[in-house]
Amino acid sequence: MTDELKKYESTIKKKHSFNWTPKFEEEIRTDLNKTVIIPIVIQTFEKLGWDLVYQDEKSAEAKRKGDWNRWTEKIAISFDYGKLTIKSVSLGNEMWDNGRNSKRVKLFIHAFKKTEQEFDRETLAELEKEVEKKNNWDDYEIPENLPQPKIRKEPQIWIPIVGGLITSLLLGFIVAYLSVNGIYIIGIFEVGVAIIMGFVLKQLIKVSNYTFYDHLHYLLIGMILITYISNQYFQYQIILNENNFQPFSFWEFMQARFEAGLTIKKLNTGWIGLLISWILQLVITYFVGALRLSSGLIAYQLERVPMEVVDFAYYYFVKEKTEEQVRTELSKMGWDKLQDQDEVFESIGAIQGATEFRRME
């Protein structure tokens, strides 16, 4: 950020926001048309040092980094018939933004107006032409050849299933052992279990070349249920083996657990507290695990196909070619197998998925 912008930022009168997710929003009018407005918004982001995470014809989003290189706010700009809406949303778990969102919005408006003043009618016309050329990929040069596809195995769903089952049982035993020995910490260990599941699934995806998200998502849910159900059974077996108790059934063990309830710092929350803790286990593990699964799947789909091939296929889609026509063009370049072509299309989708990840609040 320039010294002038830093100086202006220090003079901004903040408006505090209190909410579950603090935010601040303002609108301004502009005479710019929809072709040039977003490129000028993006130039403003660059001047402010904010990271662009999304753009389309009528909107753009950026995130601002604060201390420890951590994103602190997301700024979303949308354009509609001469009206520019600027909204800043806090990232994180804060409920009071100390006026930071209002500062981001007012700073952007100031910087945007300064950037807008740098353009006259002639330079706006030049920018409009540049944007249209970029959007239409007019500068793209069709290569004479492309990197050839690597030999890959047919997708095998059984590999993730078997690997997921083994992982779930191992995690169930580890969680049971830690629980019996009083080492288990609610919240921290669920995140750890989810991270391990996400890592294992990413490796299984690579080994199996299986990338159908819906099936992998169901597999993750199954892994979570098996982990925590087997955890209870393993606890039952460990307690039986380590103590000289009269043999009792697993059902009797679960009844005893409900009767004992959950004790937190000498406070017995009863069976309701125990049930809530189990629900939290499932919910935390699911959301963190689903996030790790999606990011791992997207990463694999992107690394599987060279970017030159992805650009080649995307260029023809921009030129309004049908899927069959794009497949024909890929075949001419050596990508003639249906599986290889499908992987190219998956990579295009993965780029959009990666963008959605960056947009997350």
N, C-alpha and C positions, 0 to 999 in steps of 0.2 A: 504494500500500500504506500502511496506517495505521502510526503510530509503534509501536503495540503489536506488530503483525506484524513490523515491521523489527527490533524489539528481540528478539523471540523467534527470528527467523531467525539473528541473530548468536550465539545460544546453542546452536544445533543442533550436535551432534557428528557430523561427516561420516564416511561410509563410502566409501572409494575403490573405484572400479570400473575394471578394466583389461580391455579387449575390443576387437574390431574396431569394434563399435558399443557403447560403454559404456551400461549401463542399470541401474536399480535398481527393485525392486518390493516392495510391502508390502500386506497385507490387514488390514481392520478389519471389525468387525461393526456393524450398524446396525438399528434397529427401523423405519426409514422404509420406506414401501411404494414400489413401482416407479413410481407415478404422480408422486410428489413428489421422489423422490431426485435425478433429473437436474436439475430446476430449481434445487434447493438446491446441487448441484455447480456449476452455472453461476453462481449468485450468489457462490459461493466463488471461482471464477475471476475474477469482476469485482473482488472485494475485493483479490485478489492482483495485479491488473493484467495478467493473462494474456489472450491473444487466443483466443477460442473459434473453432475451425476445423471442428468437427463435433459433431453430437448426434443420437441417436435415442432410443428408449424406454428402453434399458438401458445406454447408454454416452455418453460425451462426451469430447472431446479439445480441448486448448488448447496453444498454443505461447507460450513466454516469450521476450521480447526482452531482449537484453543491450546491450553497447556497440555503437555504430554502427547502432543500430536493426535489429540482425540477430537472427533467431531462434536461440536456443542450445539449447533443450531442448523436446521435445514430451511433454506429460503426458496419459496416457490413463487414463480412469476407466471401469470396468465394474462393473455390479451384477448379482448372481445370488443369489437366495434369501437375502437378509439379509447377504450378504458383498459388501463393496466392495473392489475391487482397484485399487490406484494404482500406475501404472508411469511412470517418467520415462526418456526415451531421449535421448541426446546427438544433436544435429544438427551435421553437419560431418564432418571427417575425423579427429577426435581419437581416440586409443586409450586415453587416460586422462582421466577426467572430473574429477579433483581433488576428488571427493566432491560435485560439484554436483547430480547426480541424486538422491542420498540427501537432500540439503537440500530439493530441490523436493518430494519425496514427504512428508517429515516436516513441512514447512511447510504443505503442503496439508491433511494430516490435522489439524493443529492448527487451521487456519482453518476447515475443514469442521465440526469439532466445535463451534467457537464459533458458526458460523452455525446449526447444528442446534439449539443451545440457545435461539436467538431465536424458535423456533416452539413454541407449545403446541398442544394438541389442536384448539382452535378455529381458530387461524391455519393449521394444516395442512389442515384441512377446506376452508378458503377457498382455499388455494393449489391443492388438488386440483381444485376446481371451475374455477378459472381455467385450469389446465393443460388440462383436458378441453375447455373452450370453445375454447382456442387451437388444440388439436390437431384439433378438428372444424370449425375456421373458422366458428364460430357468429357471430362479430362481423362477418364479411365481408358487405358490402352489394353486391348485384348491380347494376352500373351500368346506366343507361338506354341508353347507347351506348358504343362503343369507338372508339379511333383506327382509321381505315381502313387496310387493307394498301396498301403502295406497289406500283407497277407494277414487276415484276422480270422479267428474262429467264428463259427456261427454262435449267436447268443445262446447261452445255456442258463436257464432259470434255476436248475437244480443246484448249481454251485452256490449262489447266494442263500438258497434255502438251507442247505446242509451247513454251510459256514455260519449262517445266522443262528441256527439251532444250537450248534456247539458253543458259540459265543454266549448265547443267552444262559445256557446251563452253567458255564464257567462263571459268568457274572453273578448268577443267582447264588452259587456256592460262596463266592468271595463276599458278597453282601451279607449272606447269612453268618459267615464266620466273624465278620467285623461286628455285626449286630449282637451276636451272642457274647462277644468279648467287650462290649460296651464302647467300641471305637467309632461306631457309625454316627455321622452328623447329618441330620436332615437338611436337605437343600444342596449342600456341597457335594455329597456323594451322588445324588441324582444327576447333577450336571456332569460329574465325572463318568457315570455310567453312559449318559447320552453321548458324550464326546468319544468314548471308546466304541460305542455302537456305530457312530458316524464314520470313524476311522476304518473300522473293520468292513463296513459296507462299501466304502470307497475302494478298498483293496479288492473286495469280492467283485465289484463292478468291473474293475480292470481285468481281473483274471477271467471272468465269465463273458465279458463284452456285452453284458445285458444292461440295457438302459431304459426299459419301459418303467416310467416313474410310478404309475398307479400300482403295479405289482410290488415294486420295491417299497412303496409307502405302506402297503398292507403287511409286507414282511417286517418292516420296522415295528408296526403296531403289535404283530405277533411276538416279536423278540422282547418287547417291553413287558407284555403279559406273562410270557414264559419266565422271564428273569425274576419278576416279583412274586409270581406264584411258586416257582421252584425255590425261591429264597425262603418262603415260609416252610416248605417241606424240608429243606436242608437244615434250617434252624431246629426243626423237630428232631431230625436224625442226630445232629450234633449234641443237643441237650440229652438225648437218650444215651448216647455213647459216653459222654463225659460225666454223667451222674448216675448214681446207683438207685434209679427210680424204678418203681414197679412198672412194667410195660403198660403203655396206654396208646390208644389209637391217634392218628393224625387229627381226626375230627374232634376228639377230646382235647387235644393240644390247642386247636383253634378256639374251642369254647373257653378254655382257660385263659387264652390271650384276651378275648373279649371281656371276660369277667375282671381281669386285672386292669385292663384299659392302658392308657398311655400316661406315664408320669413325666412331667417336665419340671425340674428343679423342685422336687417334693410336692408339686401340685398334680394330683391325679385328675386328668381330664376325662377319664372313663372311656367307654367304648366309642363314644362320639369323637373324642380326640384321636383315638387310634384309627378310626375310619377316615377322618379328615386327613391324617398324616399319610395314609395309603393313597388317597385320592391325589394329594399333592405330589407324591412320588410319581404317579402315572402322568400327571399333567406336566410337571417340570421336565421329566425325561422325554415325554413326547415332543414338546415344543422345541427343546434344544436339539433333540435327535433329528427331528424333521428338518430343522434349519441346516444341520450338518450334512444330512443326506442330500438335500437340494444343492448345497454349495459343492459337495464332492461330485455329484452327478454332472453339474454344469462344467466343473473344471475338467472332468474326463472327456466330455463331449467336445470341449474346445480344443484340448490338446490332441485329440484323435485325428483331426483333419487339418492339414496346412492352411494357414490363413489365405494364401494365394488362391486356393481352390474355393474357399468360402466367398471371397470377394468376387471371383469369376461367376459363381452361381447367383450371388446376390445382384450383380450387375444386370443379369438378364431378367431377374424379377422386377428390378427398377424399370426396365424397358418394357414392362408389362407382358413378358412371355409367360406362357402357361407352364405348369409343372412338367408336363410331357415334353415341351420344347426345351426346357432347361435340362431335363434328363438327356435329351438328344445331344445338346451341346457338350455336356459332361462326357458322354460316350465318345464323342470325337476326340476328346483329350485323354482318353484311356481310362476314364472312370465309367466303365460300361456295366459293372455288376450292380444289381439292384440294391444290395446291402451297402455297397460303398456310396451310392447316390443317396440312400436314406440317411447315412451318417453325415453327409454334407448338409442335408436339410436340417438334421438335428442340431448341427453346429450353429446354423443360422438362428434357430430357436434358442439355443443356449446363450447366444450373445444378448438376445432380448431378456432372457432370464437373469443374466449377470447384471444388466442394467436395472432390473427391478430390485435386485439385492442391494445395489448401491443407493436406491431411492428409499429404502426402508427407514422408518423413523424409529 
